[in-house]
Amino acid sequence: MKKGWKRLIIFLSFCLVSLFIFSILLRSESFWRFTLKYISASVPGSFDIQTIKFDLETGTIHLKNLTYQRDNKLVLSIESADLNLTYAYVIRGLLGVKNLKVQGFLFYQENLPKKDKPISGRNILKFLLKHIVIEQGTIDHGYLSMRIGHQITVPHLQFSYRKRIFGNHRSSIQIPQCDYTFKNHRFKIEQFDYEGRTSLSTFGNYKFVLSQAKGGLEIGLLTFDDQVHAKLAGTLFIDGDTIGLTKSEWDANLGKFNLAFSINPESEDLQVDFKSQTPLATESIPKLSRYIKKLIKNFEFDLVAKLHRYKKLESLDGKLYLVLTTHGNSANPSDPTQQLNLRGKIDDGSLNLDQFQIKSQETDLTAQGKIDFAKQKFDTKIQAKKINVETLLGYFTDIKVGGQASAEGTIRGDFKNPEFQIKTQGQKAFYSGLHFAASSGDLSIKNRQFNYNLQSQTPVGNIVFGVKIDELFSTLARPTQQPLS
């Protein structure tokens, strides 16, 4: 019995001495510097820190001027950080952080060698999510510079990551303001809010680190290149290597939209369902042709695309479906609404038209062939049972050549310089105050030059006239009338 008490006293004394020594080590800045030096020796690059302190009573770690470099290039810099630890998660083998405050966080991914697996940003994040719980965290003055030229500036960020024993974990992010730039384009975000559930699988190496996530996403204001302004509310999800958005509503200065998409960078699959809720005014669309803005008042659309191998146009496959409805035909007010129905299959970057039809009260036009996005070329045949010539030409010019006709022909060549060869048979036609009865014509566009030659049978004989426009797609284009004969 006495031996038992003696052993217990020795054991408790050993524990107290160990705790005392351990507490001294934790309070010692030299111990933390030695630990950091050991970590630095086990990974490529070098760590450096000006100050590191630990308060055992309050459970607070204070860091100042922590840096990490590779090949004398700065990768990570933290001006200061304060971690208030909680021991509630120790029994689960987790480091619990009750409160985290970081000032001046800089990360330069481009200074990391490519395929640097041991300390890639993804591996670091995966390690932290596995072993750390943060009940409340803030980061002030954050900046990330990515290898592909993307830059993210975050003046202030609040977040939390709580791990449950059973079920999915909970996480939230609040960002009052954020700037995101890439390739001379700029996104500005105001009031970003996300809250949802997350799951981190022990097995598998997922593109977005998490194996699953789902939660509500709200953006108070999204600005793109200081032109497009929008509010967004929807559901953000991650499923393995796929990330997407569902049930989202966009309220923009251009109009209101519904958007759902999913993208898998690993398998190169992309699905998009994009639809306008309200008619969109053509005047509000940046860089839209002045001819279209003059001809069409507003439009609606419904776009569905299922694409594979999307990273390169020459290997793009999939299906495309589009319904485009235009309203307000200034060239022919008696026929105000036109609808385009397009359905096709994409094979190696080329869209093969299963259906292409433009229909209205006075227009019925179909097209067959393909549109090669990879080579940027048209190769299509068109046929129109009936067409309003002035409406058709109104998309390209404001010249007043019109009438009702049937037509057939081809559209071929480069996107920027297409060639039109179309023959028309009309019941009536007009140009510059001249009206004709039954007529036949040839319409061509080649090298940006427009030619329309019309022949009409009248009681006094045949009348032939032509219209020519140089630099058709230029704002300087002016029509010239060829002599009547």
JOPE-V265414 format. One record per helix or strand of 3 or more residues. SS is the DSSP state (A for helix, B for strand). FROM is the first residue (numbers start at 1). TO is the last residue. If there is no record, write none. Layout:
{{SS	FROM	TO} {SS	FROM	TO}}
//
This chain:
{{A	2	27} {A	29	42} {B	46	55} {B	60	70} {B	73	86} {A	87	92} {B	95	108} {A	109	111} {A	117	119} {A	121	131} {B	132	145} {B	151	162} {B	169	182} {B	185	199} {B	212	224} {B	228	239} {B	242	252} {B	256	264} {B	269	276} {A	282	284} {A	290	295} {B	296	308} {A	313	315} {B	317	329} {A	333	335} {B	337	347} {B	350	359} {B	364	372} {B	377	388} {A	389	394} {B	401	414} {B	418	431} {B	434	436} {B	439	446} {B	449	458} {B	461	469} {B	479	482}}
//
